[in-house]
Amino acid sequence: MARERIRRGALPPSQETIEKIEKTVSDGNYYGAQQMYKSMTARYVSAERFEEALDILQSGACIQLKHRQVTCGAELAVLFVDTLVKGKVPCNEDNIDRVRKIYLEFPQITMPLHLEEEDDMQKLTEALGAAKTRVDGCSSFLKAAIRWSAEFGGPRNGSPELHNLLADYIYSESPELDMARVSAYYVRGNDPKKFASALVNFMGKVNFICYSCFFPVVQ
């Protein structure tokens, strides 16, 4: 028992660790910072200092995402949820809010329009790839969070708010929109007005595309 107390006491306060790694991110060493986030939080988890591990992972996910390091940020976001599970942290409004804060840092980027030149098409290809990376990363994070919420005190199907967030992100960011998939999440959410708005907007886009195909604009 004494040895365990010594092992726990060997770790610095979480804020000290956060500030140290944030400097590495600010210096542009995103990969090095990522390894530090992962190795340090593993030590806090081993010491069963789950709350401090969560603080570090939340900070890490947010700062990496702010710097548009989506793959790194999404990985830390998933580790954040894994730590919620390992620590058997209850699903309540405070912890849902922590998930929401990470979600809000995922980039939302408008796709380029009216591309004609070869260079522009290259930009479009890159933009489509980046959009898929963002959607996949955010989806993995929120799906894990939904499972955590269902297991640790939330509704059987998971937090309705988290379902809403996932539906919103897929709808707004997916380069290949699957409305059936989006609808499945909205149905388990708690915002029917937003669901209805998404359906109306989607049908408007479909009708516009169909109209354009049958009645092309004459230049």
Secondary structure, DSSP 4 states (H G I P E B T S, - for coil): -HHHHHHHHTSPPHHHHHHHHHHHHHTT-HHHHHHHHHHHHHHHHHTT-HHHHHHHHHHHHHHHHHTT-HHHHHHHHHHHHHHHHHTT----HHHHHHHHHHHTTS---PPP-S--SHHHHHHHHHHHHHHHHHHHHHHHHHHHHHHHHHHTTS-TT--HHHHHHHHHHHHHH-SS--HHHHHHHHHTSS-HHHHHHHHHHHHHHHHHHHHHHHSPPP-
